[in-house]
Amino acid sequence: MQIHLNGDNHDCADGTTLAALITTLELSGKRIAVELNGEIAPRSQHDSIALKENDRVEIVHAIGGG
């Protein structure tokens, strides 16, 4: 299935969850925020949110500095 990940097409298996996508992208444990179809997806729900064809996912990294 195809989703839109940070503006680019991305292939993933049917039923992939946000948590599985984050793991595949090697972002587990990192300080990130995830938006799904224009709405913030709470980290506590990443395991239960299954992606669907043409979903739009935006993942941003929190970067600290000073």
C-alpha positions, 0 to 999 in steps of 0.5 A, spaced: 500 500 500 502 507 498 502 512 503 505 519 503 510 520 508 513 527 509 511 529 502 514 523 498 510 516 496 512 510 501 510 503 500 508 499 506 504 493 508 497 493 509 495 493 516 502 497 518 501 501 524 504 507 526 509 504 531 511 499 526 512 504 521 516 508 526 520 502 527 522 501 520 524 508 519 529 506 525 526 512 529 524 508 535 526 512 542 527 518 538 524 525 540 519 525 534 512 528 533 507 524 528 501 527 524 496 523 521 492 526 515 493 533 519 491 531 526 497 529 531 497 522 533 498 521 540 504 516 542 500 512 546 496 510 540 501 509 535 500 501 536 493 501 535 493 506 529 493 502 522 495 506 516 490 506 510 492 507 503 493 514 501 494 516 508 498 522 509 504 522 515 508 527 517 514 525 522 518 531 525 524 530 529 525 534 536 532 538 536 534 541 542 540 547 542 542 553 545 
